[in-house]
Amino acid sequence: MVATTHSVPSATKQSSFNPVPFTESRELGQVDPGRAEDAGEQITPLPASQAGKPSLKDRRPWAHFVAGGLGGMTSATLTSPLDVLKTRLQSTFYQEQLAANRRAKGLPNPSQLPFYRAAWMHIAETGQILASIPRVEGWRALFKGLDANLIGVVPARAINFWAYGNGKKIISSNFFDGQETAMVHLFAAASAGIITGTATNPIWLVKTRLQLDKQNAGPGGMGRQYKNAWDCVVQTLRTEGIRGLYRGLSASYLGVSESTLQWVIYEQAKRSLARREVDLLKSGRTPTVWDKTVQWTGQLTAAGGAKFFAALITYPHEVVRTRLRQAPVDAVGNVKYNGLWSCFVTVFREEGMGALYGGLVPHMLRVVPSAAIMFGVYEGVLRALGESSGV
């Protein structure tokens, strides 16, 4: 009997495993796998050698706090002169000065002029005030209130970015099956805005009153009502109580609409940029000059553009918030504005619609580059810390 043997293959069939790495972008960093899948890209699981590394969901919550604080500090310092100018143009004191100058020159109220002439008058008056501040008060006046501003901006931005970045993750995982949608952005931004406004309103009130304190000043700064930020807090508590530190809080809550709209627009713009990046990689074509320009400037443009549209739509609340914090009195010594709606109606009736957009030009000149700087620093610090701004 002849024994026969059956040959057994010496090697088993090898499975071809070609993981697709994360695609890199100069502007966006790692392309989010979820966004790539939305754009039709097939994402292969990471190899076993990388399985032990933290996933996008296993991140450090404090990273958003640090990144937001640094972004806010940088942008506030660079744009402080325009912040001072904006606050003064929003106040009743400077509006009365501008009105007196118009009457002396025989000029009509801007509300009686065609739109383009009113806009030009506003731009001209803005330039005149900006030029007069260093000439009359010295260049340091352009940074007046910066200490209180930084004390407010750093925690405010840190809290806002921390609440938004982590709130987005919590809302997405608990209510939207881990998906990052526009509704996730909406709820996370609204929650972050309310938390931030409540925590920092006293700081912004002090900053506003310090910036407007010039109306009580004489030669050499004599006659100012407040010596410093702490003196402003003490006097406010003594004369108005704890509620005095929360004047303008209702308008701050109304301002949540601006920050919410800004976040939603910004996130959708980022999503479009990520999809564009994936499409470019899939096409295999050589990036053009325009492609490279978008790679380098896309996210900054998204941040600035989102702020521009959000601020333009919701700007009147800025004026109302400043007026409420300023707490002006009428001829008999009573507080002029009793609340949010009262302030809206009174300003509109006495000064016209144009007053609700007072300071719009310097505001836009400040907040648009400020947003680009702040979000740019925020995203950059997150990448430096090995974190992602996605869910």
C-alpha positions as CSV (number, residue, x, y, z in Angstrom):
1,M,0.0,0.0,0.0
2,V,1.4,3.2,-1.1
3,A,0.9,6.1,1.3
4,T,-0.1,9.3,-0.5
5,T,0.3,12.6,1.0
6,H,-1.7,15.7,0.2
7,S,0.3,18.9,-0.2
8,V,-0.6,21.6,2.2
9,P,0.0,25.2,1.2
10,S,3.1,26.5,3.0
11,A,1.7,30.0,3.4
12,T,-1.8,31.1,4.2
13,K,-3.5,33.8,2.2
14,Q,-2.4,37.2,3.3
15,S,-5.0,39.9,3.6
16,S,-4.1,43.1,1.9
17,F,-4.4,45.9,4.5
18,N,-3.6,49.3,3.3
19,P,-4.7,51.8,5.8
20,V,-5.5,55.2,4.6
21,P,-3.7,57.7,6.7
22,F,-5.2,60.9,7.9
23,T,-4.8,63.5,5.3
24,E,-3.0,66.6,6.3
25,S,-3.8,70.2,5.4
26,R,-1.7,73.3,6.1
27,E,-4.7,75.2,7.2
28,L,-7.0,72.6,8.8
29,G,-4.5,70.1,10.2
30,Q,-5.9,66.6,10.2
31,V,-9.0,66.1,8.2
32,D,-11.7,64.7,10.4
33,P,-12.6,61.1,9.4
34,G,-16.3,61.8,9.9
35,R,-16.1,64.7,7.5
36,A,-14.2,62.7,5.0
37,E,-16.8,60.0,5.1
38,D,-19.5,62.6,4.5
39,A,-17.5,63.7,1.4
40,G,-17.4,60.0,0.2
41,E,-13.9,59.1,1.3
42,Q,-13.4,55.6,2.6
43,I,-11.6,55.5,5.9
44,T,-9.8,52.3,6.8
45,P,-9.4,51.4,10.5
46,L,-6.0,52.2,12.0
47,P,-3.5,49.3,12.2
48,A,-3.0,47.5,15.5
49,S,0.3,49.4,16.1
50,Q,-1.7,52.6,16.4
51,A,-4.7,51.2,18.3
52,G,-3.4,52.2,21.7
53,K,-3.2,55.9,20.8
54,P,-5.9,58.2,22.1
55,S,-8.8,58.5,19.7
56,L,-10.4,61.8,18.8
57,K,-12.9,61.2,21.6
58,D,-10.2,60.7,24.2
59,R,-9.0,64.2,24.6
60,R,-8.1,66.6,27.4
61,P,-11.0,69.0,28.2
62,W,-8.6,71.7,29.6
63,A,-7.0,72.1,26.2
64,H,-9.9,74.1,24.9
65,F,-9.7,76.3,28.1
66,V,-6.0,77.1,27.5
67,A,-6.3,77.6,23.7
68,G,-9.4,79.9,24.1
69,G,-7.7,82.0,26.8
70,L,-4.5,82.5,24.7
71,G,-6.6,83.3,21.6
72,G,-8.6,85.9,23.5
73,M,-5.6,87.5,25.1
74,T,-3.8,87.9,21.8
75,S,-6.7,89.3,19.9
76,A,-7.8,91.7,22.7
77,T,-4.3,93.2,23.0
78,L,-3.9,93.8,19.3
79,T,-7.3,95.4,18.8
80,S,-7.6,97.4,22.0
81,P,-7.6,100.9,20.4
82,L,-10.6,100.0,18.2
83,D,-12.4,98.5,21.2
84,V,-12.0,101.9,23.1
85,L,-13.3,103.7,20.0
86,K,-16.3,101.4,19.6
87,T,-17.3,101.8,23.2
88,R,-17.2,105.6,23.1
89,L,-19.2,105.8,19.9
90,Q,-21.9,103.6,21.5
91,S,-22.2,105.8,24.6
92,T,-24.7,108.7,25.1
93,F,-21.9,111.1,26.1
94,Y,-20.1,110.8,22.7
95,Q,-23.3,110.7,20.8
96,E,-24.3,114.0,22.3
97,Q,-20.9,115.4,21.4
98,L,-21.3,114.3,17.8
99,A,-24.8,115.8,17.7
100,A,-23.6,119.1,19.0
101,N,-20.8,119.2,16.4
102,R,-23.3,118.5,13.6
103,R,-25.6,121.4,14.8
104,A,-22.6,123.7,15.0
105,K,-21.7,122.9,11.4
106,G,-25.3,123.0,10.3
107,L,-25.4,119.4,9.3
108,P,-28.6,117.3,9.6
109,N,-29.1,114.2,11.7
110,P,-27.8,111.1,9.9
111,S,-31.4,109.6,10.0
112,Q,-32.5,112.4,7.6
113,L,-29.8,111.7,5.1
114,P,-29.6,109.0,2.3
115,F,-27.9,105.8,3.4
116,Y,-24.6,106.4,1.6
117,R,-24.3,109.9,3.0
118,A,-25.1,108.8,6.5
119,A,-22.6,106.0,6.2
120,W,-19.9,108.4,5.0
121,M,-20.7,110.8,7.9
122,H,-20.4,107.9,10.3
123,I,-17.0,106.8,8.9
124,A,-15.7,110.4,9.0
125,E,-16.8,110.9,12.6
126,T,-15.2,107.7,13.6
127,G,-11.9,108.8,12.1
128,Q,-12.1,112.1,13.9
129,I,-12.7,110.6,17.3
130,L,-9.9,108.0,16.8
131,A,-7.5,110.8,15.8
132,S,-8.5,113.0,18.8
133,I,-8.0,110.3,21.5
134,P,-4.1,110.2,21.3
135,R,-3.9,114.0,20.6
136,V,-6.0,115.0,23.6
137,E,-5.4,112.2,26.1
138,G,-2.2,110.6,24.9
139,W,-1.5,107.3,23.3
140,R,-2.1,105.4,26.5
141,A,-5.8,106.3,26.3
142,L,-6.0,104.0,23.3
143,F,-5.4,101.1,25.7
144,K,-7.5,102.4,28.5
145,G,-9.4,99.6,30.2
146,L,-7.1,97.0,28.6
147,D,-6.3,95.6,32.1
148,A,-10.0,95.1,32.8
149,N,-10.5,93.9,29.3
150,L,-7.8,91.2,29.6
151,I,-9.1,90.2,33.0
152,G,-12.5,89.8,31.2
153,V,-11.4,88.4,27.9
154,V,-9.0,85.7,29.0
155,P,-11.5,83.9,31.4
156,A,-14.5,84.7,29.1
157,R,-12.8,83.2,26.0
158,A,-11.4,80.4,28.0
159,I,-14.8,79.6,29.5
160,N,-16.5,80.0,26.1
161,F,-14.2,77.8,24.1
162,W,-14.0,75.2,27.0
163,A,-17.8,75.1,27.3
164,Y,-18.3,75.0,23.5
165,G,-15.6,72.4,22.7
166,N,-16.6,70.0,25.5
167,G,-20.3,70.8,25.3
168,K,-20.2,69.9,21.6
169,K,-18.8,66.5,22.5
170,I,-21.3,65.8,25.2
171,I,-24.3,66.9,23.2
172,S,-23.2,65.0,20.2
173,S,-22.6,61.7,22.1
174,N,-25.7,61.9,24.2
175,F,-28.3,63.2,21.7
176,F,-27.0,62.9,18.2
177,D,-25.4,59.4,18.1
178,G,-21.9,60.9,18.0
179,Q,-22.6,62.9,14.8
180,E,-21.4,66.5,14.5
181,T,-24.3,68.4,13.0
182,A,-25.4,72.0,12.7
183,M,-27.9,71.4,15.6
184,V,-25.0,70.2,17.8
185,H,-23.1,73.4,17.0
186,L,-26.3,75.4,17.7
187,F,-27.0,73.9,21.2
188,A,-23.3,73.9,22.2
189,A,-22.8,77.5,21.2
190,A,-26.0,78.7,23.0
191,S,-25.1,76.9,26.2
192,A,-21.5,78.2,26.1
193,G,-22.8,81.8,25.6
194,I,-25.2,81.7,28.5
195,I,-22.5,80.2,30.8
196,T,-19.9,82.8,29.7
197,G,-22.3,85.8,29.9
198,T,-23.4,84.9,33.5
199,A,-19.8,84.4,34.7
200,T,-18.2,87.5,33.3
201,N,-20.9,90.2,33.2
202,P,-19.4,92.1,36.2
203,I,-16.0,92.3,34.6
204,W,-17.5,93.7,31.3
205,L,-19.5,96.3,33.3
206,V,-16.4,97.5,35.1
207,K,-14.5,97.7,31.8
208,T,-17.3,99.7,30.2
209,R,-17.6,102.2,33.0
210,L,-13.8,102.7,33.2
211,Q,-13.7,103.5,29.4
212,L,-16.6,106.0,29.7
213,D,-15.2,107.6,32.9
214,K,-13.6,110.4,30.8
215,Q,-16.9,112.4,30.8
216,N,-16.3,113.2,34.4
217,A,-12.6,114.1,34.0
218,G,-11.0,117.5,34.0
219,P,-7.5,118.7,33.1
220,G,-4.9,116.1,34.1
221,G,-7.5,113.4,34.6
222,M,-8.9,115.2,37.7
223,G,-12.5,114.6,38.6
224,R,-12.7,111.0,37.4
225,Q,-15.3,109.0,39.3
226,Y,-13.3,105.8,39.6
227,K,-9.6,105.4,40.6
228,N,-9.3,101.9,39.2
229,A,-11.2,98.7,38.5
230,W,-11.5,97.8,42.2
231,D,-12.8,101.2,43.1
232,C,-15.4,100.9,40.4
233,V,-16.6,97.5,41.9
234,V,-16.8,99.0,45.4
235,Q,-18.7,102.1,44.3
236,T,-21.1,100.0,42.2
237,L,-21.9,97.7,45.1
238,R,-22.3,100.6,47.5
239,T,-24.7,102.5,45.4
240,E,-26.5,99.9,43.3
241,G,-26.0,96.6,45.2
242,I,-25.0,93.2,43.8
243,R,-27.6,93.7,41.0
244,G,-25.7,96.7,39.8
245,L,-22.8,94.4,38.7
246,Y,-25.3,92.5,36.5
247,R,-26.7,95.5,34.6
248,G,-26.8,94.6,30.9
249,L,-27.0,90.9,31.6
250,S,-30.3,90.6,29.7
251,A,-28.6,92.2,26.7
252,S,-25.7,89.8,27.2
253,Y,-28.1,86.9,26.9
254,L,-29.5,88.5,23.8
255,G,-25.9,88.6,22.5
256,V,-25.8,84.8,22.8
257,S,-27.6,84.9,19.4
258,E,-24.5,86.5,17.9
259,S,-22.0,84.0,19.3
260,T,-24.3,81.1,18.4
261,L,-24.7,82.3,14.8
262,Q,-21.0,82.9,14.5
263,W,-20.1,79.4,15.7
264,V,-22.6,77.8,13.4
265,I,-21.4,79.7,10.3
266,Y,-17.8,79.0,11.3
267,E,-18.3,75.3,11.7
268,Q,-20.1,75.0,8.4
269,A,-17.4,76.9,6.7
270,K,-14.8,74.6,8.2
271,R,-16.8,71.6,7.1
272,S,-16.8,72.9,3.5
273,L,-13.1,73.5,3.6
274,A,-12.5,69.9,4.9
275,R,-14.7,68.5,2.1
276,R,-12.8,70.6,-0.5
277,E,-9.5,69.3,0.8
278,V,-10.7,65.7,0.5
279,D,-12.0,66.3,-3.0
280,L,-8.7,67.8,-4.0
281,L,-6.8,64.7,-2.7
282,K,-9.2,62.3,-4.4
283,S,-8.9,64.1,-7.8
284,G,-5.1,63.6,-7.8
285,R,-4.6,66.9,-9.6
286,T,-1.8,69.3,-8.7
287,P,-3.0,72.1,-6.4
288,T,-3.3,75.5,-8.1
289,V,-2.3,78.8,-6.7
290,W,-6.0,79.3,-5.6
291,D,-6.0,75.9,-3.9
292,K,-2.9,76.8,-2.0
293,T,-4.3,80.2,-1.1
294,V,-7.4,78.5,0.3
295,Q,-5.3,76.0,2.3
296,W,-3.4,78.8,4.0
297,T,-6.1,81.4,4.5
298,G,-9.4,79.4,4.4
299,Q,-9.8,79.0,8.1
300,L,-8.9,82.6,8.9
301,T,-11.4,83.8,6.3
302,A,-14.0,81.5,7.7
303,A,-13.5,82.9,11.2
304,G,-13.6,86.6,10.1
305,G,-16.5,86.1,7.7
306,A,-18.6,84.3,10.3
307,K,-18.0,87.1,12.8
308,F,-18.8,89.8,10.1
309,F,-22.2,88.4,9.3
310,A,-23.2,87.5,12.8
311,A,-22.2,90.9,14.1
312,L,-23.9,92.8,11.3
313,I,-27.2,91.0,12.0
314,T,-27.2,91.3,15.8
315,Y,-25.3,94.6,16.4
316,P,-28.0,96.7,18.1
317,H,-27.8,94.5,21.2
318,E,-24.2,95.8,21.6
319,V,-25.4,99.4,21.8
320,V,-28.2,98.5,24.2
321,R,-25.8,96.5,26.4
322,T,-23.4,99.5,26.6
323,R,-26.2,101.9,27.5
324,L,-27.5,99.6,30.2
325,R,-24.1,99.2,31.8
326,Q,-23.4,103.0,31.5
327,A,-26.6,103.6,33.5
328,P,-27.3,107.2,32.4
329,V,-29.8,109.3,34.3
330,D,-32.5,111.7,33.1
331,A,-33.1,115.3,34.0
332,V,-34.5,114.5,37.4
333,G,-31.9,112.0,38.4
334,N,-33.7,108.8,37.6
335,V,-32.1,105.9,35.7
336,K,-33.0,106.5,32.1
337,Y,-33.4,102.9,31.0
338,N,-35.4,100.4,33.1
339,G,-34.6,97.3,31.1
340,L,-33.7,95.8,27.8
341,W,-36.9,96.6,25.9
342,S,-37.1,100.1,27.5
343,C,-33.6,100.9,26.3
344,F,-34.4,99.7,22.7
345,V,-37.6,101.8,22.5
346,T,-36.1,104.9,24.1
347,V,-33.0,104.9,21.9
348,F,-35.0,104.3,18.8
349,R,-37.6,107.0,19.7
350,E,-35.1,109.7,20.8
351,E,-32.2,109.1,18.4
352,G,-33.4,107.0,15.5
353,M,-32.4,103.7,14.0
354,G,-28.9,105.0,13.3
355,A,-28.1,105.2,17.0
356,L,-28.7,101.5,17.3
357,Y,-25.8,101.1,14.9
358,G,-23.5,103.7,16.5
359,G,-19.9,102.5,16.5
360,L,-20.6,99.9,13.8
361,V,-17.6,100.8,11.7
362,P,-14.9,100.5,14.5
363,H,-16.7,97.5,15.8
364,M,-16.4,95.7,12.5
365,L,-12.8,96.9,12.1
366,R,-12.1,95.3,15.5
367,V,-14.1,92.2,15.7
368,V,-13.4,90.8,12.2
369,P,-9.6,90.7,12.5
370,S,-10.0,89.9,16.2
371,A,-12.1,86.8,15.4
372,A,-9.6,85.7,12.8
373,I,-6.7,86.1,15.2
374,M,-8.5,84.4,18.1
375,F,-9.8,81.4,16.2
376,G,-6.4,81.0,14.5
377,V,-4.6,81.0,17.8
378,Y,-7.2,78.6,19.3
379,E,-6.9,76.1,16.4
380,G,-3.1,76.4,16.4
381,V,-2.8,75.8,20.2
382,L,-5.1,72.8,20.0
383,R,-3.0,71.3,17.2
384,A,0.2,72.0,19.2
385,L,-1.4,70.2,22.2
386,G,-2.3,67.2,20.0
387,E,-6.0,67.9,20.2
388,S,-8.9,68.3,17.7
389,S,-11.7,70.8,17.6
390,G,-14.1,68.2,16.3
391,V,-16.2,65.8,18.2
